[in-house]
């Protein structure tokens, strides 16, 4: 069991009282509507573009992520929730989805499916990061993956899908798309040496993390957010200048397709992404109004060697993921509220035990007809129920009291004008359907 850092020790809860673990949270109903909005947009777009949903396990063997993400990355070194289970297997709570996607592609023989295989997901991820605004240790991501194609047009199509998601959320004007190429292994190795030659005389000016990154993977220095390191990197050589002819041609075609699609993007030669499996095209989507702690809203790129690294046949692939909580945070900042769908237009009020019996049967009839009816069967006070009906802004309230039960009737009140009429209890559903069809 890992040691708990002193700053993370919490006072023991009072007897019978428990609190959330640090970095975790409950998503309550007022915020759930934002989650549902994103899930609907992502699922609809996936369907339109022919993607099939994959549901991935939360637990995987720890070595899967060490081998794919990179053992020297922050995720593997500092952030994974890893433990040994009862069978002495070292397992990890999934910190990202691409490695699991690649494992599933190999394990289920997707190489024999029509290519490219198009998958999407909406899943929780787990990273033991320092909790702060917009960052949780359990967080949600959605993602789109093309597996089995190296065509540059697919890179552009994937960026187009990401662009469309933000457009449909009315956030396109609030974000920028950053694009770069990391080249292939060969041209990247030449650039790494050039970057090292540039950094060595300036090593003393770099932060401690970047001094270590120089030894393990100099490219990671480019991703450092420390002001001192950013100042050093201002004059650093640019990877795009070191691309081989094949990588340069691939990237130029991607940009040409993006131009044809009239997608506005920024060419960012410092963009590298944080995981070892990326090559060639990479991209990120950032808020245009950046704050000090702000991170990318979405990002992805090619991972043409990953499936082979994990034991499969060489298979080119590309994908991207979006941070659900981060996008929700931006929606709130911009005052964008999800439209209320399936809102009740009818309220059913009841008074007394006999009325409750009739009311609960009537609710089932409305449900069977697809009509949403609000109610509160736990209340008996008519005034309180009418106040709730007003707050919900329903068009009609059905009132069922002792007299109505005895008479076999029900009262329908038009909430805006206060006009009331008595109808036969058995005809209540048809009367409401008729009234709603006229409005």
HELIX and SHEET records of a PDB file:
HELIX    1   1 UNK A    6  UNK A    8  5                                   3    
HELIX    2   2 UNK A   29  UNK A   48  1                                  20    
HELIX    3   3 UNK A   62  UNK A   68  1                                   7    
HELIX    4   4 UNK A   74  UNK A   74  1                                   1    
HELIX    5   5 UNK A   75  UNK A   79  3                                   5    
HELIX    6   6 UNK A   98  UNK A  107  1                                  10    
HELIX    7   7 UNK A  110  UNK A  112  5                                   3    
HELIX    8   8 UNK A  152  UNK A  168  1                                  17    
HELIX    9   9 UNK A  172  UNK A  174  5                                   3    
HELIX   10  10 UNK A  185  UNK A  200  1                                  16    
HELIX   11  11 UNK A  203  UNK A  205  5                                   3    
HELIX   12  12 UNK A  208  UNK A  216  1                                   9    
HELIX   13  13 UNK A  218  UNK A  223  5                                   6    
HELIX   14  14 UNK A  227  UNK A  233  1                                   7    
HELIX   15  15 UNK A  239  UNK A  242  5                                   4    
HELIX   16  16 UNK A  245  UNK A  260  1                                  16    
HELIX   17  17 UNK A  306  UNK A  309  1                                   4    
HELIX   18  18 UNK A  324  UNK A  333  1                                  10    
HELIX   19  19 UNK A  353  UNK A  368  1                                  16    
HELIX   20  20 UNK A  382  UNK A  392  1                                  11    
HELIX   21  21 UNK A  402  UNK A  407  1                                   6    
HELIX   22  22 UNK A  425  UNK A  427  5                                   3    
HELIX   23  23 UNK A  428  UNK A  437  1                                  10    
SHEET    1   A 8 UNK A  52  UNK A  53  0                                        
SHEET    2   A 8 UNK A 117  UNK A 126  1                                        
SHEET    3   A 8 UNK A 138  UNK A 147 -1                                        
SHEET    4   A 8 UNK A 317  UNK A 323 -1                                        
SHEET    5   A 8 UNK A 298  UNK A 302 -1                                        
SHEET    6   A 8 UNK A 279  UNK A 287 -1                                        
SHEET    7   A 8 UNK A 175  UNK A 181 -1                                        
SHEET    8   A 8 UNK A 266  UNK A 267  1                                        
SHEET    1   B 3 UNK A  59  UNK A  61  0                                        
SHEET    2   B 3 UNK A  90  UNK A  93 -1                                        
SHEET    3   B 3 UNK A  82  UNK A  84 -1                                        
SHEET    1   C 5 UNK A 373  UNK A 375  0                                        
SHEET    2   C 5 UNK A 346  UNK A 350  1                                        
SHEET    3   C 5 UNK A 396  UNK A 400  1                                        
SHEET    4   C 5 UNK A 409  UNK A 414 -1                                        
SHEET    5   C 5 UNK A 420  UNK A 424 -1                                        
END                                                                             
